[in-house]
């Protein structure tokens, strides 16, 4: 990570925050030190996660670290840019190393699959088969903070089409039919709000692999259900800490 470069990048992110009138609720959930996993929903825009990272940095001074998909490296230079901003390829080894170093680790469990949802399926949490982050929390005994930003799904109108699904299933690559303002890909200036949960602490990891499997299942179910509730509640209004 290039911290000096990341700080210089802040004005651009600040401009996006202003464009979307971005606000964060529940900032007291962010620890002043030590590792934590911040699990977010994944929109097509994706940059809403960067708005949260910038807001947390400005509030706490803690530099963000994030896991990203290999698809970022398809666009020349984009993967390298993300690395300078503190991102790294999403795999267990990288995740463990960052948490062992006491970092704030941002990740979107739904990944590309969740981000490619058509607008007819907006505000839905697609974490059913994505249990890796729950196992990571248990293995490293790291608390998980959920970060819901439902209206990031309104930045673009995404159309359902068979080709998008086929390309993802065959190549795990993004292909979309979408629009923002009018017929363009200019992001719609929707107001974005992030709602942070209290920290969820994982159970102590058992020495029995069969028990660990149940622990992962139950912790993942708890987190997924809570994120679904947060999305549903914050789509309408925010009534205080969740």
VENTA-V331019 format. One record per residue. N is the residue number from 1. RES is the residue in one letter. PHI is phi in whole degrees, -180 to 180 (none if undefined). OMEGA is omega in radians with two decimals (999 if undefined). NEAR is the number of other C-alpha atoms within 10 Angstrom. Layout:
n,res,phi,omega,near
N,RES,PHI,OMEGA,NEAR
N,RES,PHI,OMEGA,NEAR
This chain:
n,res,phi,omega,near
1,X,none,3.09,16
2,X,-105,-3.04,11
3,X,-62,-3.14,13
4,X,-63,3.11,10
5,X,-65,-3.12,13
6,X,-61,3.13,19
7,X,-67,3.10,13
8,X,-66,-3.14,10
9,X,-78,-3.05,13
10,X,-57,3.14,17
11,X,-58,3.10,12
12,X,-65,3.10,10
13,X,-65,3.10,19
14,X,-62,3.11,16
15,X,-66,3.09,12
16,X,-67,3.10,18
17,X,-63,3.11,21
18,X,-66,-3.14,15
19,X,-59,-3.12,15
20,X,-101,-3.11,20
21,X,48,-2.99,13
22,X,-69,3.07,18
23,X,-136,3.10,15
24,X,-126,3.10,17
25,X,-115,3.13,17
26,X,90,-3.09,15
27,X,-61,3.12,17
28,X,-65,3.11,13
29,X,-73,-3.11,14
30,X,-76,-3.14,21
31,X,-69,3.14,15
32,X,-74,3.11,12
33,X,-157,3.11,11
34,X,85,-3.06,14
35,X,-74,3.02,20
36,X,-158,3.06,25
37,X,-102,3.08,26
38,X,-109,-3.07,23
39,X,-100,-3.06,23
40,X,-116,2.93,26
41,X,-76,-3.03,29
42,X,-119,3.09,30
43,X,-96,3.06,28
44,X,-64,-3.11,24
45,X,-61,3.10,15
46,X,72,-3.03,17
47,X,-67,3.08,14
48,X,-60,3.09,26
49,X,-66,3.11,24
50,X,-66,3.09,19
51,X,-63,3.10,25
52,X,-66,3.12,25
53,X,-57,-3.13,22
54,X,-64,-3.13,23
55,X,-63,3.13,21
56,X,-66,3.11,18
57,X,-61,-3.13,15
58,X,-65,-3.14,12
59,X,-81,-2.98,13
60,X,-115,-3.08,15
61,X,79,-3.12,11
62,X,-91,-3.13,17
63,X,-72,-3.12,19
64,X,-83,2.95,22
65,X,-128,-3.03,22
66,X,-143,3.02,26
67,X,-96,-3.14,23
68,X,-129,3.13,21
69,X,-79,3.09,16
70,X,-63,3.14,13
71,X,-61,3.11,14
72,X,-61,-3.08,16
73,X,-87,3.08,15
74,X,-69,3.10,10
75,X,-83,-3.11,9
76,X,-54,3.08,9
77,X,88,-3.07,10
78,X,-70,3.12,12
79,X,-62,3.13,20
80,X,-65,3.08,14
81,X,-61,-3.13,17
82,X,-64,3.09,19
83,X,-62,3.13,18
84,X,-65,3.13,15
85,X,-90,3.05,22
86,X,104,-3.11,18
87,X,-95,3.10,21
88,X,-148,-3.13,21
89,X,-57,-3.12,19
90,X,-77,3.01,16
91,X,-148,-3.06,12
92,X,-57,-3.11,13
93,X,-62,3.14,9
94,X,-64,-3.13,14
95,X,-63,3.13,25
96,X,-61,-3.10,15
97,X,-62,-3.12,12
98,X,-66,-3.14,18
99,X,-70,3.08,21
100,X,-63,3.11,13
101,X,-88,3.08,11
102,X,79,-3.04,13
103,X,-86,2.89,20
104,X,-85,-3.04,24
105,X,-109,3.12,23
106,X,-95,3.07,26
107,X,-152,3.13,22
108,X,-120,-3.04,26
109,X,-56,-3.12,24
110,X,-71,3.09,21
111,X,55,-3.09,21
112,X,-61,-3.11,20
113,X,-58,3.14,19
114,X,-71,-3.08,20
115,X,-68,-3.08,20
116,X,-90,3.11,26
117,X,-57,3.03,23
118,X,-71,-3.10,20
119,X,-63,3.06,17
120,X,-67,3.14,11
121,X,-118,-3.12,13
122,X,-65,-3.12,19
123,X,69,3.11,23
124,X,-100,-3.14,18
125,X,-97,-3.10,20
126,X,-108,-3.11,18
127,X,-111,-2.97,23
128,X,-55,-3.11,12
129,X,-103,-3.06,9
130,X,-105,-3.07,15
131,X,-97,-3.07,17
132,X,-58,-3.10,15
133,X,-70,3.09,22
134,X,-69,3.08,26
135,X,-64,3.11,21
136,X,-58,-3.14,19
137,X,-63,-3.13,26
138,X,-69,-3.11,22
139,X,-63,-3.09,17
140,X,-102,-3.11,18
141,X,53,-3.11,17
142,X,-109,3.09,22
143,X,-68,3.13,21
144,X,-114,3.06,25
145,X,-112,3.13,23
146,X,-87,-3.13,27
147,X,-127,-3.09,26
148,X,-100,3.07,28
149,X,-135,-3.00,25
150,X,-61,-3.03,26
151,X,-77,2.95,20
152,X,-63,3.09,26
153,X,-71,-3.13,26
154,X,-97,-3.13,21
155,X,-64,3.10,24
156,X,-126,2.95,25
157,X,-92,-3.07,21
158,X,-109,-3.08,22
159,X,-95,3.09,16
160,X,-74,3.08,17
161,X,-156,-3.05,12
162,X,-65,-3.09,8
163,X,-66,3.09,12
164,X,-56,-3.10,18
165,X,-66,-3.11,18
166,X,-65,-3.13,13
167,X,-64,3.12,14
168,X,-65,-3.12,15
169,X,-64,-3.08,12
170,X,-82,-2.98,8
171,X,-124,-3.06,8
172,X,52,3.14,14
173,X,-121,-3.13,19
174,X,-81,2.97,16
175,X,-147,-3.01,14
176,X,-134,2.92,18
177,X,-121,-3.01,14
178,X,-152,3.04,17
179,X,-151,3.09,17
180,X,-110,3.10,16
181,X,-72,-3.10,13
182,X,58,-3.13,10
183,X,-89,-3.05,8
184,X,-95,3.04,11
185,X,-100,3.01,13
186,X,-68,-3.09,12
187,X,-60,3.06,18
188,X,-68,-3.10,18
189,X,-81,-3.14,16
190,X,-75,3.10,16
191,X,-73,3.14,16
192,X,-111,3.09,24
193,X,-133,3.02,25
194,X,-103,3.10,26
195,X,-117,-3.08,24
196,X,-99,3.08,25
197,X,-84,2.92,23
198,X,-68,3.09,17
199,X,-68,3.03,17
200,X,-107,-3.08,17
201,X,-95,-3.09,15
202,X,-74,3.07,22
203,X,-70,3.08,17
204,X,-64,-3.05,13
205,X,-67,3.11,18
206,X,-76,3.05,14
207,X,-87,-3.14,8
208,X,-94,-3.11,8
209,X,-56,3.13,10
210,X,-67,3.11,9
211,X,-69,3.11,12
212,X,-59,3.13,18
213,X,-59,3.11,13
214,X,-70,3.11,12
215,X,-61,3.13,20
216,X,-62,-3.13,23
217,X,-59,-3.08,15
218,X,-69,-3.13,15
219,X,-69,3.09,21
220,X,-61,3.13,23
221,X,-61,3.13,16
222,X,-61,-3.11,13
223,X,-68,-3.13,18
224,X,-65,3.12,21
225,X,-64,-3.14,13
226,X,-67,3.12,15
227,X,-63,3.11,24
228,X,-61,3.11,17
229,X,-65,-3.13,14
230,X,-63,3.12,21
231,X,-61,-3.10,21
232,X,-62,-3.12,15
233,X,-70,-3.03,14
234,X,-81,3.02,19
235,X,-63,-3.11,14
236,X,-90,-3.11,9
237,X,-164,3.10,8
238,X,-113,-3.02,13
239,X,-117,3.11,8
240,X,123,-3.09,8
241,X,-57,-3.11,13
242,X,-98,999,16
